[in-house]
Amino acid sequence: MTTPDTMPLDHLVYAGPDLADAVIRVTELTGVAPVPGGSHVGLGTANYLVALGGRAYLEIVGPDPAQPDPERPRPFGIDALTGPKLVAWSVRTPEIDQVIATARARGFDPGEARAMSRRTADGELLSWRLTGSGKGGGLIPFLIDWGGTPHPTSRPLPEIPLLAFTGVHPQPARVHRALQALGLELLVRPNHEPGLVAVMESATGSPIVLT
């Protein structure tokens, strides 16, 4: 994976139909326990976080048992998942509207930027803008602009170092064209189904794979 300094990796999204189960799976696989992030009020989801090194992190997201079912489907296709999996990745930019316009001029539409927010476990409100996810089977990143909000990695987080990040897709060339419009690169190998592959370092120092 190669990203320019102006749009580095922000986070990977590991989603599941049961948030507690997804957190347990990450903990058992890595030996590192994610910490609560907060609730996305109105979306019916909550998340847990773990740092990946630098200003990147892993978001574990799933249904929030403290919220009623939302009126619309939960993000990241959570309602259709049968188990936890890597579903998306995000790159960070301080100029999200400019990046969207440039990508559109190059033939790829990332979608409109919309505002979102959540409160942390200690009550602080975090706000950001982001484009839609799920394009290219999750292999094309969504854009996120944190504005003046402190980045999640500014808080103490347990860490699972990210060693490598790649993807698989039935038509890698289509993914590459969209990535080029965004000024990004990602190694994408042919496969009958799209997917993301993250190699991380476990608490014991051994490499583990999250897909």
N, CA, C and O of each residue as an XYZ file, in Angstrom:
844
protein
N       0.843     -1.186      0.000
C       0.000      0.000      0.000
C       0.879      1.236      0.000
O       1.816      1.333      0.792
N       0.583      2.188     -0.886
C       1.312      3.449     -0.941
C       0.312      4.590     -0.931
O      -0.586      4.640     -1.771
N       0.463      5.503      0.010
C      -0.393      6.683      0.049
C       0.481      7.917      0.158
O       1.529      7.870      0.802
N       0.072      9.030     -0.460
C       0.864     10.253     -0.334
C       0.767     10.817      1.064
O      -0.130     10.466      1.830
N       1.713     11.709      1.396
C       1.722     12.297      2.732
C       0.430     13.049      3.018
O       0.009     13.146      4.170
N      -0.204     13.585      1.970
C      -1.418     14.362      2.175
C      -2.650     13.486      2.396
O      -3.673     13.975      2.875
N      -2.566     12.189      2.050
C      -3.698     11.276      2.269
C      -3.199      9.939      2.803
O      -3.266      8.933      2.096
N      -2.699      9.909      4.037
C      -2.221      8.657      4.612
C      -3.377      7.757      5.042
O      -4.526      8.190      5.125
N      -3.052      6.520      5.307
C      -4.045      5.591      5.852
C      -4.579      6.141      7.163
O      -3.805      6.511      8.046
N      -5.897      6.197      7.295
C      -6.507      6.640      8.542
C      -6.900      5.447      9.396
O      -6.450      5.317     10.535
N      -7.752      4.562      8.841
C      -8.108      3.374      9.613
C      -8.657      2.261      8.734
O      -9.113      2.490      7.613
N      -8.601      1.060      9.272
C      -9.230     -0.119      8.688
C     -10.503     -0.391      9.475
O     -10.581     -0.111     10.671
N     -11.496     -0.938      8.789
C     -12.787     -1.210      9.433
C     -13.033     -2.717      9.474
O     -13.111     -3.372      8.434
N     -13.154     -3.250     10.673
C     -13.472     -4.663     10.905
C     -14.881     -4.697     11.484
O     -15.085     -4.324     12.639
N     -15.850     -5.139     10.696
C     -17.257     -5.079     11.101
C     -17.825     -6.469     11.316
O     -17.354     -7.450     10.740
N     -18.850     -6.533     12.162
C     -19.490     -7.816     12.410
C     -20.918     -7.643     12.885
O     -21.300     -6.557     13.319
N     -21.722     -8.715     12.808
C     -23.114     -8.637     13.245
C     -23.269     -8.636     14.754
O     -24.350     -8.350     15.267
N     -22.187     -8.956     15.477
C     -22.191     -8.958     16.941
C     -20.904     -8.272     17.383
O     -19.816     -8.817     17.197
N     -21.017     -7.085     17.965
C     -19.836     -6.299     18.311
C     -18.957     -7.014     19.330
O     -17.736     -7.051     19.178
N     -19.561     -7.576     20.355
C     -18.775     -8.261     21.387
C     -17.990     -9.423     20.795
O     -16.833     -9.639     21.155
N     -18.611    -10.171     19.890
C     -17.934    -11.298     19.255
C     -16.762    -10.817     18.409
O     -15.699    -11.437     18.423
N     -16.937     -9.725     17.676
C     -15.855     -9.195     16.845
C     -14.671     -8.763     17.706
O     -13.518     -9.000     17.346
N     -14.956     -8.130     18.842
C     -13.893     -7.696     19.747
C     -13.146     -8.900     20.305
O     -11.918     -8.889     20.394
N     -13.887     -9.932     20.677
C     -13.262    -11.153     21.209
C     -12.361    -11.791     20.160
O     -11.270    -12.259     20.484
N     -12.803    -11.816     18.915
C     -11.999    -12.434     17.854
C     -10.689    -11.697     17.650
O      -9.640    -12.321     17.487
N     -10.742    -10.362     17.659
C      -9.510     -9.588     17.511
C      -8.589     -9.838     18.704
O      -7.382    -10.013     18.534
N      -9.150     -9.855     19.895
C      -8.358    -10.081     21.105
C      -7.682    -11.442     21.076
O      -6.490    -11.550     21.363
N      -8.435    -12.485     20.731
C      -7.878    -13.832     20.706
C      -6.831    -13.991     19.605
O      -5.845    -14.706     19.780
N      -7.043    -13.333     18.490
C      -6.119    -13.470     17.365
C      -4.814    -12.733     17.611
O      -3.744    -13.221     17.248
N      -4.898    -11.543     18.234
C      -3.719    -10.694     18.374
C      -3.097    -10.705     19.756
O      -1.918    -10.385     19.907
N      -3.877    -11.070     20.771
C      -3.398    -10.968     22.141
C      -3.491     -9.563     22.685
O      -2.964     -9.280     23.761
N      -4.159     -8.666     21.956
C      -4.329     -7.268     22.366
C      -5.820     -6.971     22.446
O      -6.562     -7.265     21.509
N      -6.263     -6.390     23.556
C      -7.679     -6.100     23.759
C      -8.007     -4.689     23.296
O      -7.468     -3.730     23.848
N      -8.884     -4.527     22.289
C      -9.325     -3.192     21.870
C     -10.067     -2.484     22.998
O     -10.581     -3.123     23.917
N     -10.116     -1.159     22.915
C     -10.795     -0.366     23.939
C     -12.033      0.290     23.343
O     -12.077      0.536     22.138
N     -13.050      0.582     24.172
C     -14.271      1.211     23.651
C     -13.981      2.555     22.990
O     -13.202      3.363     23.495
N     -14.633      2.773     21.837
C     -14.535      4.061     21.173
C     -15.728      4.920     21.533
O     -15.588      5.959     22.178
N     -16.915      4.474     21.110
C     -18.130      5.206     21.422
C     -19.274      4.741     20.552
O     -19.134      3.780     19.794
N     -20.415      5.419     20.656
C     -21.620      5.047     19.920
C     -21.885      6.044     18.798
O     -21.638      7.242     18.938
N     -22.392      5.525     17.684
C     -22.842      6.367     16.581
C     -24.363      6.486     16.721
O     -25.116      5.656     16.212
N     -24.785      7.514     17.408
C     -26.204      7.672     17.733
C     -27.023      7.847     16.452
O     -26.696      8.658     15.585
N     -28.092      7.063     16.364
C     -28.963      7.110     15.200
C     -28.613      6.098     14.136
O     -29.461      5.744     13.316
N     -27.357      5.616     14.132
C     -26.945      4.599     13.164
C     -27.054      3.196     13.744
O     -26.997      2.205     13.017
N     -27.213      3.123     15.063
C     -27.352      1.821     15.697
C     -26.055      1.058     15.845
O     -26.075     -0.164     15.997
N     -24.914      1.753     15.805
C     -23.629      1.075     15.905
C     -22.767      1.694     16.995
O     -23.004      2.816     17.442
N     -21.765      0.935     17.410
C     -20.744      1.396     18.334
C     -19.428      0.785     17.895
O     -19.410     -0.146     17.090
N     -18.319      1.305     18.420
C     -17.045      0.754     17.989
C     -16.059      0.600     19.130
O     -16.216      1.178     20.206
N     -15.037     -0.199     18.858
C     -13.852     -0.364     19.692
C     -12.651     -0.049     18.813
O     -12.710     -0.189     17.591
N     -11.547      0.383     19.453
C     -10.396      0.827     18.688
C      -9.111      0.187     19.171
O      -8.979     -0.198     20.333
N      -8.158      0.083     18.238
C      -6.797     -0.320     18.565
C      -5.879      0.358     17.558
O      -6.200      0.415     16.371
N      -4.745      0.870     18.014
C      -3.817      1.565     17.128
C      -3.085      0.566     16.231
O      -2.862     -0.588     16.597
N      -2.718      1.059     15.034
C      -1.967      0.237     14.083
C      -0.551      0.760     13.871
O       0.213      0.205     13.081
N      -0.206      1.834     14.583
C       1.089      2.484     14.394
C       0.908      3.811     13.687
O       0.061      3.937     12.803
N       1.699      4.800     14.072
C       1.538      6.126     13.498
C       0.179      6.686     13.887
O      -0.264      6.540     15.026
N      -0.476      7.330     12.926
C      -1.821      7.867     13.182
C      -2.870      7.015     12.471
O      -3.849      7.547     11.947
N      -2.674      5.718     12.452
C      -3.651      4.798     11.869
C      -4.194      3.893     12.970
O      -3.520      3.639     13.969
N      -5.426      3.409     12.774
C      -6.023      2.550     13.778
C      -6.983      1.554     13.134
O      -7.395      1.712     11.985
N      -7.321      0.538     13.898
C      -8.314     -0.461     13.504
C      -9.599     -0.146     14.252
O      -9.606     -0.030     15.478
N     -10.693     -0.009     13.494
C     -12.018      0.198     14.087
C     -12.782     -1.119     14.032
O     -12.986     -1.683     12.957
N     -13.198     -1.600     15.188
C     -14.080     -2.771     15.253
C     -15.482     -2.229     15.493
O     -15.732     -1.591     16.516
N     -16.392     -2.474     14.567
C     -17.713     -1.849     14.637
C     -18.808     -2.893     14.473
O     -18.650     -3.865     13.735
N     -19.906     -2.683     15.162
C     -21.043     -3.593     15.078
C     -22.265     -2.972     15.731
O     -22.206     -1.832     16.192
N     -23.363     -3.697     15.778
C     -24.589     -3.171     16.394
C     -24.361     -2.765     17.846
O     -23.691     -3.460     18.611
N     -24.934     -1.627     18.199
C     -24.830     -1.118     19.561
C     -26.015     -1.637     20.371
O     -27.151     -1.245     20.107
N     -25.776     -2.514     21.355
C     -26.896     -3.059     22.138
C     -27.623     -2.002     22.964
O     -28.726     -2.252     23.450
N     -27.018     -0.823     23.130
C     -27.656      0.236     23.913
C     -28.586      1.102     23.075
O     -29.263      1.981     23.608
N     -28.624      0.858     21.752
C     -29.488      1.649     20.869
C     -30.580      0.769     20.267
O     -30.381     -0.434     20.094
N     -31.731      1.359     19.947
C     -32.753      0.605     19.213
C     -32.297      0.390     17.774
O     -31.376      1.057     17.303
N     -32.936     -0.529     17.088
C     -32.608     -0.744     15.682
C     -32.867      0.538     14.897
O     -33.915      1.161     15.069
N     -31.922      0.944     14.033
C     -32.104      2.190     13.276
C     -33.163      2.029     12.193
O     -33.526      0.914     11.819
N     -33.648      3.157     11.698
C     -34.672      3.137     10.653
C     -34.109      2.703      9.312
O     -34.844      2.197      8.465
N     -32.805      2.898      9.110
C     -32.176      2.505      7.856
C     -31.086      1.477      8.144
O     -30.671      1.338      9.295
N     -30.616      0.757      7.134
C     -29.576     -0.250      7.378
C     -28.326      0.355      8.017
O     -27.952      1.492      7.728
N     -27.698     -0.415      8.878
C     -26.453      0.029      9.488
C     -25.353      0.126      8.425
O     -25.419     -0.564      7.408
N     -24.351      0.968      8.648
C     -23.275      1.118      7.656
C     -22.421     -0.137      7.530
O     -22.470     -1.029      8.378
N     -21.637     -0.189      6.455
C     -20.696     -1.274      6.177
C     -21.381     -2.618      5.941
O     -20.748     -3.667      6.057
N     -22.672     -2.590      5.611
C     -23.373     -3.841      5.351
C     -23.473     -4.746      6.561
O     -23.596     -5.963      6.423
N     -23.420     -4.158      7.749
C     -23.373     -4.933      8.985
C     -24.569     -5.868      9.119
O     -24.420     -7.002      9.575
N     -25.743     -5.410      8.730
C     -26.951     -6.222      8.923
C     -26.945     -7.489      8.077
O     -27.665     -8.440      8.381
N     -26.141     -7.509      7.020
C     -26.097     -8.676      6.139
C     -24.923     -9.600      6.445
O     -24.828    -10.683      5.866
N     -24.031     -9.193      7.341
C     -22.859    -10.006      7.649
C     -23.243    -11.220      8.502
O     -24.126    -11.143      9.356
N     -22.567    -12.326      8.252
C     -22.774    -13.531      9.066
C     -21.637    -13.726     10.064
O     -21.711    -14.590     10.937
N     -20.595    -12.927      9.932
C     -19.459    -12.990     10.839
C     -18.583    -11.782     10.613
O     -18.749    -11.085      9.612
N     -17.646    -11.509     11.523
C     -16.807    -10.322     11.381
C     -15.815    -10.453     10.237
O     -15.327    -11.548      9.956
N     -15.516     -9.342      9.578
C     -14.544     -9.330      8.488
C     -14.069     -7.903      8.241
O     -14.726     -6.939      8.635
N     -12.922     -7.784      7.586
C     -12.456     -6.479      7.134
C     -13.335     -6.042      5.978
O     -13.438     -6.752      4.978
N     -13.970     -4.888      6.098
C     -14.937     -4.470      5.090
C     -14.566     -3.174      4.384
O     -15.115     -2.882      3.322
N     -13.645     -2.385      4.947
C     -13.355     -1.088      4.339
C     -12.052     -0.538      4.894
O     -11.532     -0.999      5.910
N     -11.543      0.470      4.187
C     -10.405      1.230      4.689
C     -10.605      2.691      4.337
O     -11.383      3.035      3.447
N      -9.888      3.542      5.051
C     -10.089      4.973      4.911
C      -8.752      5.686      4.814
O      -7.773      5.287      5.445
N      -8.719      6.754      4.011
C      -7.548      7.625      3.968
C      -7.961      9.009      4.464
O      -9.107      9.431      4.309
N      -7.004      9.695      5.059
C      -7.273     10.961      5.731
C      -6.814     12.130      4.851
O      -5.732     12.097      4.265
N      -7.655     13.156      4.774
C      -7.305     14.362      4.030
C      -7.871     15.589      4.729
O      -8.983     15.535      5.252
N      -7.130     16.696      4.749
C      -7.672     17.939      5.308
C      -8.458     18.739      4.276
O      -9.020     19.787      4.596
N      -8.500     18.243      3.028
C      -9.161     18.949      1.926
C     -10.110     18.008      1.193
O      -9.928     17.748      0.003
N     -11.103     17.506      1.881
C     -11.934     16.451      1.319
C     -12.700     16.911      0.080
O     -12.841     16.141     -0.870
N     -13.192     18.134      0.070
C     -13.950     18.611     -1.087
C     -13.064     18.725     -2.322
O     -13.498     18.420     -3.433
N     -11.829     19.163     -2.130
C     -10.892     19.282     -3.249
C     -10.536     17.907     -3.802
O     -10.458     17.725     -5.017
N     -10.320     16.936     -2.912
C      -9.982     15.578     -3.351
C     -11.138     14.970     -4.140
O     -10.919     14.312     -5.157
N     -12.356     15.185     -3.678
C     -13.535     14.685     -4.386
C     -13.603     15.284     -5.786
O     -13.826     14.566     -6.760
N     -13.413     16.597     -5.887
C     -13.483     17.265     -7.188
C     -12.402     16.762     -8.127
O     -12.664     16.549     -9.311
N     -11.197     16.570     -7.623
C     -10.096     16.085     -8.460
C     -10.364     14.667     -8.950
O     -10.135     14.359    -10.119
N     -10.850     13.802     -8.061
C     -11.149     12.426     -8.451
C     -12.244     12.381     -9.507
O     -12.167     11.590    -10.447
N     -13.255     13.218     -9.359
C     -14.327     13.263    -10.350
C     -13.798     13.707    -11.707
O     -14.217     13.181    -12.738
N     -12.880     14.670    -11.713
C     -12.295     15.134    -12.963
C     -11.479     14.041    -13.633
O     -11.278     14.062    -14.847
N     -11.008     13.087    -12.838
C     -10.212     11.973    -13.361
C     -11.067     10.747    -13.672
O     -10.543      9.704    -14.064
N     -12.387     10.872    -13.498
C     -13.278      9.796    -13.898
C     -13.793      8.893    -12.806
O     -14.424      7.877    -13.096
N     -13.539      9.240    -11.539
C     -14.064      8.426    -10.436
C     -14.778      9.327     -9.437
O     -14.242     10.357     -9.029
N     -15.979      8.940     -9.047
C     -16.769      9.718     -8.091
C     -16.750      9.054     -6.720
O     -17.369      8.004     -6.549
N     -16.057      9.633     -5.737
C     -16.038      9.059     -4.388
C     -17.340      9.244     -3.630
O     -17.536      8.638     -2.576
N     -18.245     10.086     -4.162
C     -19.485     10.397     -3.463
C     -19.366     11.701     -2.693
O     -18.283     12.271     -2.559
N     -20.497     12.154     -2.193
C     -20.518     13.395     -1.424
C     -19.968     13.179     -0.012
O     -20.079     12.090      0.551
N     -19.378     14.228      0.542
C     -18.921     14.180      1.932
C     -20.084     14.527      2.848
O     -20.798     15.502      2.609
N     -20.276     13.734      3.896
C     -21.350     13.996      4.842
C     -20.776     14.063      6.259
O     -19.726     13.490      6.549
N     -21.475     14.762      7.114
C     -21.001     14.966      8.485
C     -21.435     13.798      9.372
O     -22.541     13.274      9.232
N     -20.554     13.402     10.278
C     -20.852     12.382     11.275
C     -20.226     12.789     12.602
O     -19.385     13.686     12.659
N     -20.649     12.119     13.663
C     -20.073     12.393     14.981
C     -20.335     11.211     15.906
O     -21.191     10.371     15.631
N     -19.598     11.156     16.991
C     -19.868     10.203     18.068
C     -19.259     10.755     19.339
O     -18.359     11.594     19.300
N     -19.753     10.279     20.455
C     -19.168     10.657     21.736
C     -18.250      9.547     22.215
O     -18.569      8.365     22.093
N     -17.119      9.935     22.757
C     -16.186      8.975     23.300
C     -16.727      8.412     24.606
O     -17.748      8.864     25.123
N     -16.020      7.417     25.126
C     -16.466      6.795     26.380
C     -16.510      7.793     27.525
O     -17.269      7.612     28.477
N     -15.693      8.856     27.440
C     -15.715      9.847     28.521
C     -16.528     11.084     28.163
O     -16.452     12.099     28.856
N     -17.311     11.007     27.078
C     -18.269     12.045     26.771
C     -17.841     13.112     25.787
O     -18.637     13.995     25.466
N     -16.608     13.064     25.295
C     -16.161     14.078     24.344
C     -16.797     13.836     22.973
O     -16.866     12.697     22.510
N     -17.260     14.904     22.328
C     -17.877     14.793     21.017
C     -16.818     14.908     19.930
O     -16.103     15.907     19.855
N     -16.720     13.877     19.085
C     -15.829     13.885     17.930
C     -16.678     14.079     16.678
O     -17.719     13.439     16.530
N     -16.239     14.959     15.778
C     -16.982     15.241     14.551
C     -16.044     15.127     13.354
O     -14.860     15.450     13.449
N     -16.581     14.668     12.235
C     -15.774     14.517     11.031
C     -16.679     14.516      9.808
O     -17.904     14.486      9.932
N     -16.074     14.550      8.633
C     -16.793     14.409      7.369
C     -16.181     13.251      6.603
O     -14.966     13.053      6.639
N     -17.006     12.490      5.916
C     -16.502     11.343      5.172
C     -17.385     11.050      3.972
O     -18.551     11.441      3.918
N     -16.790     10.343      3.003
C     -17.544      9.887      1.845
C     -18.075      8.483      2.123
O     -17.733      7.878      3.139
N     -18.900      7.970      1.234
C     -19.472      6.645      1.419
C     -18.441      5.548      1.264
O     -17.434      5.723      0.578
N     -18.694      4.416      1.901
C     -17.793      3.269      1.831
C     -18.430      2.167      1.004
O     -19.594      2.255      0.614
N     -17.651      1.131      0.744
C     -18.177     -0.047      0.072
C     -17.918     -0.098     -1.416
O     -18.217     -1.108     -2.052
N     -17.367      0.969     -1.996
C     -17.102      0.959     -3.435
C     -16.011     -0.057     -3.759
O     -15.047     -0.214     -3.011
N     -16.183     -0.743     -4.889
C     -15.185     -1.732     -5.291
C     -15.077     -2.877     -4.318
O     -13.995     -3.429     -4.118
N     -16.205     -3.242     -3.704
C     -16.169     -4.332     -2.734
C     -15.373     -3.998     -1.488
O     -14.873     -4.890     -0.803
N     -15.258     -2.706     -1.197
C     -14.514     -2.271     -0.021
C     -13.055     -1.968     -0.298
O     -12.349     -1.486      0.587
N     -12.581     -2.244     -1.526
C     -11.170     -2.036     -1.839
C     -10.823     -0.588     -2.149
O      -9.659     -0.197     -2.057
N     -11.820      0.214     -2.516
C     -11.579      1.629     -2.766
C     -11.867      2.367     -1.468
O     -12.981      2.277     -0.951
N     -10.895      3.094     -0.928
C     -11.084      3.689      0.396
C     -12.087      4.824      0.393
O     -12.283      5.499     -0.618
N     -12.720      5.026      1.538
C     -13.511      6.228      1.700
C     -12.613      7.308      2.291
O     -11.636      7.010      2.979
N     -12.954      8.557      2.017
C     -12.179      9.704      2.468
C     -12.724     10.206      3.795
O     -13.932     10.175      4.028
N     -11.845     10.660      4.652
C     -12.283     11.216      5.930
C     -11.492     12.481      6.239
O     -10.280     12.541      6.032
N     -12.196     13.482      6.733
C     -11.607     14.762      7.098
C     -12.017     15.061      8.537
O     -13.194     15.289      8.816
N     -11.049     15.059      9.446
C     -11.342     15.241     10.866
C     -11.468     16.706     11.259
O     -11.847     17.013     12.389
N     -11.156     17.607     10.343
C     -11.277     19.022     10.676
C     -10.484     19.359     11.927
O      -9.310     19.004     12.032
N     -11.117     20.044     12.881
C     -10.448     20.431     14.118
C     -10.598     19.435     15.248
O     -10.129     19.679     16.359
N     -11.256     18.298     14.973
C     -11.460     17.288     16.015
C     -10.168     16.517     16.277
O      -9.487     16.133     15.326
N      -9.813     16.281     17.536
C      -8.635     15.458     17.823
C      -8.784     14.066     17.216
O      -9.835     13.436     17.335
N      -7.731     13.595     16.569
C      -7.776     12.271     15.942
C      -7.880     11.193     17.020
O      -7.324     11.354     18.106
N      -8.591     10.088     16.730
C      -8.720      9.018     17.734
C      -7.388      8.516     18.288
O      -7.324      8.087     19.440
N      -6.318      8.564     17.479
C      -5.021      8.083     17.969
C      -4.335      9.082     18.895
O      -3.263      8.797     19.429
N      -4.954     10.266     19.092
C      -4.391     11.213     20.059
C      -4.665     10.758     21.487
O      -4.071     11.273     22.434
N      -5.568      9.789     21.638
C      -5.850      9.193     22.939
C      -5.018      7.921     23.092
O      -4.666      7.293     22.093
N      -4.702      7.539     24.316
C      -3.937      6.302     24.511
C      -4.727      5.089     23.996
O      -5.871      4.873     24.394
N      -4.106      4.306     23.109
C      -4.733      3.105     22.566
C      -3.748      1.952     22.619
O      -2.550      2.162     22.431
N      -4.222      0.735     22.872
C      -3.349     -0.420     22.712
C      -2.958     -0.530     21.242
O      -3.682     -0.039     20.376
N      -1.835     -1.159     20.952
C      -1.344     -1.151     19.572
C      -1.091     -2.555     19.032
O      -0.549     -3.424     19.715
N      -1.507     -2.741     17.775
C      -1.176     -3.927     16.989
C      -0.500     -3.410     15.719
O      -1.206     -2.980     14.807
N       0.813     -3.429     15.615
C       1.485     -2.847     14.446
C       1.014     -3.482     13.139
O       0.949     -4.704     13.010
N       0.688     -2.624     12.178
C       0.294     -3.081     10.844
C       1.553     -3.312     10.025
O       2.360     -2.398      9.854
N       1.729     -4.535      9.513
C       2.912     -4.890      8.741
C       2.685     -4.771      7.244
O       3.588     -4.371      6.509
N       1.487     -5.113      6.784
C       1.179     -5.061      5.354
C      -0.324     -5.004      5.176
O      -1.087     -5.480      6.018
N      -0.738     -4.411      4.061
C      -2.158     -4.285      3.760
C      -2.341     -4.398      2.257
O      -1.778     -3.606      1.500
N      -3.136     -5.392      1.813
C      -3.359     -5.641      0.390
C      -4.828     -5.986      0.162
O      -5.632     -5.975      1.094
N      -5.168     -6.292     -1.092
C      -6.538     -6.657     -1.413
C      -6.599     -7.721     -2.487
O      -5.599     -8.031     -3.135
N      -7.794     -8.280     -2.668
C      -8.061     -9.227     -3.757
C      -9.378     -8.818     -4.406
O     -10.279     -8.309     -3.740
N      -9.478     -9.051     -5.725
C     -10.674     -8.619     -6.456
C     -10.745     -9.378     -7.783
O      -9.710     -9.701     -8.366
N     -11.979     -9.668     -8.270
C     -12.111    -10.352     -9.561
C     -11.541     -9.543    -10.726
O     -11.089    -10.120    -11.716
N     -11.558     -8.207    -10.616
C     -11.060     -7.338    -11.680
C     -10.133     -6.268    -11.082
O     -10.544     -5.121    -10.904
N      -8.900     -6.641    -10.778
C      -7.979     -5.698    -10.142
C      -7.783     -4.406    -10.929
O      -7.580     -3.349    -10.332
N      -7.840     -4.472    -12.267
C      -7.608     -3.272    -13.080
C      -8.655     -2.193    -12.785
O      -8.331     -1.006    -12.770
N      -9.900     -2.598    -12.552
C     -10.954     -1.627    -12.250
C     -10.664     -0.916    -10.928
O     -10.869      0.292    -10.804
N     -10.188     -1.672     -9.950
C      -9.847     -1.074     -8.660
C      -8.687     -0.105     -8.824
O      -8.703      0.994     -8.269
N      -7.674     -0.517     -9.593
C      -6.503      0.327     -9.778
C      -6.856      1.650    -10.446
O      -6.290      2.686    -10.100
N      -7.785      1.626    -11.397
C      -8.177      2.874    -12.061
C      -8.799      3.863    -11.070
O      -8.504      5.058    -11.100
N      -9.657      3.348    -10.199
C     -10.271      4.217     -9.198
C      -9.229      4.735     -8.210
O      -9.272      5.902     -7.819
N      -8.295      3.875     -7.805
C      -7.253      4.294     -6.880
C      -6.365      5.359     -7.511
O      -5.965      6.309     -6.838
N      -6.054      5.211     -8.797
C      -5.229      6.197     -9.488
C      -5.911      7.556     -9.520
O      -5.249      8.588     -9.414
N      -7.242      7.561     -9.668
C      -7.980      8.822     -9.663
C      -7.865      9.527     -8.318
O      -7.968     10.751     -8.236
N      -7.652      8.745     -7.266
C      -7.479      9.296     -5.924
C      -6.010      9.558     -5.596
O      -5.700     10.118     -4.545
N      -5.104      9.154     -6.490
C      -3.686      9.314     -6.239
C      -3.142      8.299     -5.261
O      -2.194      8.587     -4.531
N      -3.735      7.099     -5.233
C      -3.361      6.057     -4.279
C      -2.939      4.785     -4.995
O      -3.244      4.584     -6.171
N      -2.228      3.925     -4.263
C      -1.852      2.614     -4.772
C      -2.146      1.552     -3.715
O      -1.974      1.785     -2.519
N      -2.588      0.396     -4.170
C      -2.806     -0.753     -3.291
C      -2.554     -2.007     -4.100
O      -3.082     -2.144     -5.203
N      -1.765     -2.916     -3.578
C      -1.541     -4.184     -4.259
C      -2.834     -4.989     -4.216
O      -3.318     -5.337     -3.139
N      -3.396     -5.286     -5.396
C      -4.644     -6.044     -5.496
C      -4.395     -7.256     -6.390
O      -4.049     -7.119     -7.563
N      -4.575     -8.430     -5.818
C      -4.371     -9.672     -6.564
C      -5.717    -10.204     -7.066
O      -6.757     -9.919     -6.471
N      -5.701    -10.972     -8.156
C      -6.958    -11.553     -8.663
C      -7.535    -12.573     -7.690
O      -6.799    -13.353     -7.084
N      -8.838    -12.561     -7.550
C      -9.547    -13.547     -6.735
C     -11.020    -13.514     -7.129
O     -11.503    -12.496     -7.623
N     -11.734    -14.610     -6.916
C     -13.126    -14.668     -7.356
C     -14.041    -13.766     -6.540
O     -15.128    -13.417     -7.000
N     -13.620    -13.380     -5.335
C     -14.404    -12.459     -4.517
C     -13.508    -11.327     -4.021
O     -12.327    -11.547     -3.751
N     -14.067    -10.100     -3.897
C     -13.260     -8.994     -3.368
C     -13.021     -9.150     -1.875
O     -13.848     -9.721     -1.163
N     -11.905     -8.647     -1.408
C     -11.612     -8.716      0.021
C     -10.364     -7.938      0.372
O      -9.556     -7.608     -0.496
N     -10.214     -7.648      1.650
C      -9.060     -6.932      2.178
C      -8.253     -7.870      3.067
O      -8.816     -8.740      3.731
N      -6.950     -7.693      3.078
C      -6.056     -8.551      3.854
C      -5.067     -7.675      4.614
O      -4.293     -6.934      4.007
N      -5.095     -7.761      5.939
C      -4.170     -7.004      6.779
C      -3.273     -7.973      7.540
O      -3.758     -8.905      8.182
N      -1.961     -7.750      7.467
C      -0.998     -8.537      8.236
C      -0.513     -7.660      9.384
O       0.004     -6.565      9.162
N      -0.682     -8.141     10.600
C      -0.322     -7.366     11.781
C       0.584     -8.184     12.695
O       0.696     -9.401     12.554
N       1.217     -7.504     13.617
C       2.117     -8.168     14.560
C       1.386     -8.401     15.875
O       0.910     -7.453     16.499
N       1.296     -9.640     16.290
C       0.589     -9.981     17.517
C       1.398     -9.570     18.744
O       2.542     -9.130     18.630
N       0.796     -9.720     19.898
C       1.458     -9.360     21.148
C       2.713    -10.201     21.383
O       3.613     -9.778     22.108
N       2.779    -11.390     20.774
C       3.946    -12.264     20.931
C       5.007    -12.004     19.868
O       6.061    -12.640     19.870
N       4.727    -11.060     18.952
C       5.691    -10.737     17.918
C       5.525    -11.515     16.628
O       6.268    -11.289     15.674
N       4.560    -12.434     16.576
C       4.353    -13.219     15.362
C       3.336    -12.531     14.439
O       2.431    -11.853     14.926
N       3.470    -12.693     13.124
C       2.518    -12.081     12.203
C       1.188    -12.831     12.216
O       1.156    -14.061     12.268
N       0.099    -12.079     12.169
C      -1.243    -12.657     12.080
C      -1.977    -11.973     10.921
O      -1.663    -10.840     10.555
N      -2.936    -12.665     10.363
C      -3.656    -12.148      9.200
C      -5.107    -11.913      9.565
O      -5.763    -12.780     10.142
N      -5.602    -10.729      9.223
C      -7.003    -10.371      9.427
C      -7.610    -10.117      8.063
O      -7.091     -9.319      7.283
N      -8.733    -10.809      7.770
C      -9.385    -10.651      6.461
C     -10.848    -10.302      6.652
O     -11.573    -10.127      5.673
